[in-house]
Amino acid sequence: MATMATEHDEGTPLKVSEHAPPATGYQDSPPSYSENEGMFARTLDDTTIRRYFIRKVFVIVGVQLLFTFGIVCVFTYSSDIRNFTQATPAFLYSSFGIFIVMLVALNCCGDIRRQYPWNILCMTLLTLSLSYMVGAIASNYNTASVMIALGSTVAVCLAIILFASQTRFDFTLCYGFLLVASIVLLMFGFFSIFFYSRILQIVYGSLGAMIFSIFLAADIQLMLANHRYGLSPEEYIFGALILYLDIINIFLYMLMIFGGDR
């Protein structure tokens, strides 16, 4: 195979795909997969492996989204479940704790993330806990607002997936900008607590939906590995995780836009 250029970080090594020009002074070496090393790898020549990886990622994400949005519909349409959720905040706090533990385990523990069945178990617990939290949040909004936000999320995500898979613009180079934008969004949300207004809520929701839409486009290209950076086929759980979280965040910000004064 041709010699590939590499870029090193303090954390996970990133490797340039075949579309980038080769650099001199680097030698081929087998990838390391200890802990978080080897999360990102160069695009494989074997397109069959890449297509199988993409299919596996989207199947996992599809199952997660069907379950989560099913829970959202149940929480929205059932007044009994809505009342139970609002009367028992302990379940919400417990779900949040489980979600954080599973998120840290899947992001920071490479062996768990790549080892069956622990990776599936952690992903299942994360999906269950996040689904309950999203359903509990949606239960505070009226049914029409939730359905509009849900339909808007589906339309936006499908458009982004199609655009990101066809465009030549490399969204994977935008991760630095997205990190800064996320920090600014977090600070904006914190100060919005003390200066609340409906207009400010719409602006905040619009900014959040836009930022995570760019995240989704970048992560889609990371799956396809047809730009500068690509995700290793061993990291199908990590790939499903980031796409799932992107879409859920888009839905929550859409809900903030269409939800009215809540």
C-alpha positions as CSV (number, residue, x, y, z in Angstrom):
1,M,0.0,0.0,0.0
2,A,1.0,3.6,-0.5
3,T,2.7,5.4,2.4
4,M,0.1,7.4,4.3
5,A,0.6,10.7,6.2
6,T,-0.3,10.9,9.8
7,E,-1.3,13.6,12.2
8,H,-0.6,13.1,15.9
9,D,-2.5,14.6,18.8
10,E,-2.1,14.1,22.5
11,G,-5.2,11.8,22.4
12,T,-6.3,9.6,19.5
13,P,-4.1,9.6,16.4
14,L,-5.7,10.8,13.2
15,K,-4.7,9.4,9.9
16,V,-5.1,11.0,6.5
17,S,-7.2,9.2,3.9
18,E,-6.0,8.4,0.4
19,H,-7.5,11.6,-1.0
20,A,-4.8,13.7,0.8
21,P,-1.4,14.1,-0.8
22,P,1.3,11.9,0.6
23,A,3.9,13.4,2.9
24,T,7.5,12.5,3.1
25,G,9.4,11.3,6.2
26,Y,6.7,8.9,7.5
27,Q,6.8,5.1,7.5
28,D,4.0,2.7,7.4
29,S,3.3,1.0,10.8
30,P,0.6,-1.2,12.0
31,P,-2.2,0.7,13.9
32,S,-2.4,0.4,17.6
33,Y,-5.8,-0.3,19.2
34,S,-4.9,-0.1,22.9
35,E,-7.4,2.0,24.8
36,N,-8.4,4.9,22.6
37,E,-5.6,4.6,20.1
38,G,-6.6,3.7,16.6
39,M,-10.1,5.2,16.8
40,F,-9.5,7.0,13.5
41,A,-7.8,5.2,10.7
42,R,-7.1,5.7,7.0
43,T,-9.7,4.8,4.5
44,L,-9.5,1.1,3.6
45,D,-9.1,0.0,0.0
46,D,-11.6,-2.7,0.6
47,T,-14.9,-0.9,-0.1
48,T,-16.8,-4.0,1.0
49,I,-15.6,-3.6,4.6
50,R,-16.4,0.1,4.5
51,R,-19.9,-0.5,3.2
52,Y,-20.5,-3.2,5.8
53,F,-19.3,-0.8,8.5
54,I,-21.6,2.0,7.3
55,R,-24.5,-0.4,7.1
56,K,-23.9,-1.6,10.6
57,V,-23.6,1.9,12.0
58,F,-26.9,3.1,10.4
59,V,-28.8,0.0,11.5
60,I,-27.7,0.6,15.1
61,V,-28.6,4.3,14.9
62,G,-32.0,3.4,13.3
63,V,-32.9,1.1,16.1
64,Q,-31.9,3.6,18.7
65,L,-33.9,6.4,17.1
66,L,-37.0,4.3,16.6
67,F,-36.9,3.3,20.2
68,T,-36.2,6.8,21.5
69,F,-38.9,8.6,19.4
70,G,-41.3,5.8,20.2
71,I,-40.7,6.6,23.9
72,V,-41.2,10.3,23.1
73,C,-44.6,9.6,21.5
74,V,-45.7,7.5,24.4
75,F,-44.7,10.1,26.9
76,T,-46.4,12.8,24.8
77,Y,-49.7,11.1,24.2
78,S,-50.2,9.3,27.5
79,S,-51.3,11.7,30.3
80,D,-50.8,9.0,32.9
81,I,-47.2,8.5,32.0
82,R,-46.7,12.2,31.8
83,N,-48.1,12.7,35.3
84,F,-46.0,9.9,36.6
85,T,-42.8,11.3,35.1
86,Q,-43.4,14.8,36.5
87,A,-44.3,13.3,39.9
88,T,-41.1,11.2,40.2
89,P,-38.0,13.3,39.3
90,A,-35.8,10.6,40.9
91,F,-36.2,8.5,37.8
92,L,-35.0,11.4,35.7
93,Y,-31.9,11.9,37.9
94,S,-31.1,8.2,37.9
95,S,-31.4,8.1,34.1
96,F,-29.0,11.0,33.8
97,G,-26.5,9.3,36.1
98,I,-26.6,6.1,34.1
99,F,-26.3,8.1,30.8
100,I,-23.1,9.9,32.0
101,V,-21.5,6.7,33.2
102,M,-22.2,4.8,29.9
103,L,-21.1,7.9,27.9
104,V,-17.8,8.1,29.7
105,A,-17.3,4.3,29.4
106,L,-17.9,4.3,25.6
107,N,-15.8,7.3,25.0
108,C,-12.8,6.7,27.2
109,C,-12.6,2.9,27.4
110,G,-11.5,1.6,24.0
111,D,-11.5,-2.0,25.1
112,I,-15.1,-1.9,26.3
113,R,-16.2,0.0,23.2
114,R,-14.7,-2.6,20.9
115,Q,-15.4,-5.8,22.9
116,Y,-18.7,-7.7,22.4
117,P,-21.1,-8.0,24.3
118,W,-20.0,-5.2,26.6
119,N,-20.2,-2.6,23.9
120,I,-23.8,-3.6,23.0
121,L,-24.7,-3.7,26.7
122,C,-23.3,-0.2,27.4
123,M,-25.0,1.2,24.2
124,T,-28.3,-0.4,25.3
125,L,-28.1,1.2,28.7
126,L,-27.2,4.5,27.3
127,T,-30.1,4.4,24.8
128,L,-32.6,3.4,27.5
129,S,-31.5,6.2,29.9
130,L,-31.3,8.9,27.2
131,S,-34.7,7.8,25.8
132,Y,-36.3,8.2,29.2
133,M,-34.7,11.7,29.6
134,V,-35.8,12.9,26.2
135,G,-39.3,11.5,26.8
136,A,-39.5,13.3,30.2
137,I,-38.4,16.5,28.5
138,A,-40.9,16.1,25.7
139,S,-43.7,15.5,28.2
140,N,-43.5,19.1,29.3
141,Y,-44.5,20.3,25.8
142,N,-47.8,20.1,24.1
143,T,-48.3,17.3,21.5
144,A,-48.4,19.6,18.5
145,S,-45.0,21.1,19.4
146,V,-43.4,17.7,19.9
147,M,-44.7,16.4,16.5
148,I,-43.5,19.5,14.7
149,A,-40.1,19.2,16.2
150,L,-39.9,15.5,15.4
151,G,-40.9,16.0,11.8
152,S,-38.5,18.9,11.4
153,T,-35.7,16.8,12.9
154,V,-36.3,14.0,10.4
155,A,-36.4,16.4,7.5
156,V,-33.3,18.2,8.5
157,C,-31.3,15.1,9.3
158,L,-32.2,13.4,6.0
159,A,-31.2,16.6,4.1
160,I,-27.9,16.8,6.0
161,I,-27.1,13.1,5.4
162,L,-27.7,13.4,1.6
163,F,-25.8,16.7,1.4
164,A,-22.8,15.5,3.5
165,S,-22.4,12.3,1.4
166,Q,-22.4,14.2,-1.9
167,T,-20.6,17.5,-1.3
168,R,-16.9,17.9,-1.8
169,F,-16.6,20.3,1.1
170,D,-14.7,18.6,4.0
171,F,-16.7,19.1,7.2
172,T,-14.3,16.9,9.1
173,L,-11.9,19.9,9.2
174,C,-14.5,21.9,11.2
175,Y,-14.1,20.1,14.5
176,G,-12.0,22.8,16.0
177,F,-14.6,25.4,15.1
178,L,-17.3,23.2,16.4
179,L,-15.6,22.8,19.7
180,V,-15.3,26.6,20.2
181,A,-18.9,27.0,19.0
182,S,-20.1,24.4,21.6
183,I,-18.3,26.3,24.4
184,V,-19.9,29.6,23.3
185,L,-23.3,27.9,23.1
186,L,-22.9,26.5,26.6
187,M,-22.0,29.9,28.0
188,F,-25.0,31.4,26.1
189,G,-27.3,28.9,27.6
190,F,-26.0,29.6,31.1
191,F,-26.6,33.3,30.8
192,S,-30.0,32.7,29.2
193,I,-31.1,31.3,32.6
194,F,-30.9,34.7,34.1
195,F,-32.2,36.7,31.1
196,Y,-35.0,34.6,29.8
197,S,-37.2,35.6,27.0
198,R,-39.0,33.9,24.2
199,I,-36.9,35.5,21.5
200,L,-33.7,34.5,23.3
201,Q,-35.0,31.0,23.6
202,I,-35.6,30.8,19.8
203,V,-32.1,32.3,19.1
204,Y,-30.5,29.8,21.5
205,G,-32.4,26.8,20.0
206,S,-31.6,27.9,16.4
207,L,-27.9,28.2,17.2
208,G,-27.8,24.8,18.9
209,A,-29.7,23.2,16.0
210,M,-27.2,24.7,13.5
211,I,-24.1,23.7,15.5
212,F,-25.2,20.1,15.8
213,S,-26.3,20.0,12.2
214,I,-22.7,20.8,11.3
215,F,-21.6,18.1,13.8
216,L,-23.9,15.6,12.0
217,A,-22.5,16.5,8.6
218,A,-18.9,16.1,9.8
219,D,-19.7,12.8,11.6
220,I,-21.4,11.5,8.4
221,Q,-18.3,12.2,6.4
222,L,-16.2,10.5,9.2
223,M,-18.3,7.4,8.6
224,L,-17.9,7.5,4.8
225,A,-14.1,8.2,5.0
226,N,-14.1,9.9,1.7
227,H,-12.5,13.1,3.0
228,R,-9.4,13.9,5.0
229,Y,-10.3,11.9,8.1
230,G,-12.1,8.6,8.4
231,L,-13.3,6.3,11.2
232,S,-11.9,2.9,11.6
233,P,-14.3,0.0,10.8
234,E,-13.7,-1.4,14.3
235,E,-15.3,1.7,15.8
236,Y,-18.9,1.0,14.7
237,I,-20.2,1.5,18.2
238,F,-18.5,4.9,18.5
239,G,-19.8,5.8,15.1
240,A,-23.4,5.0,16.0
241,L,-23.0,6.8,19.3
242,I,-21.9,10.2,17.8
243,L,-24.6,10.1,15.1
244,Y,-27.3,9.2,17.7
245,L,-26.3,12.0,20.0
246,D,-26.1,14.5,17.1
247,I,-29.7,13.7,16.0
248,I,-31.1,13.7,19.6
249,N,-29.5,17.1,20.2
250,I,-31.0,18.5,17.0
251,F,-34.4,17.2,18.1
252,L,-34.1,18.9,21.6
253,Y,-33.1,22.2,20.1
254,M,-35.9,22.0,17.5
255,L,-38.2,21.3,20.5
256,M,-36.9,24.5,22.1
257,I,-37.7,26.5,19.0
258,F,-41.2,25.2,18.4
259,G,-42.1,24.4,22.1
260,G,-43.4,27.8,23.1
261,D,-42.9,29.2,26.6
262,R,-41.7,26.2,28.6
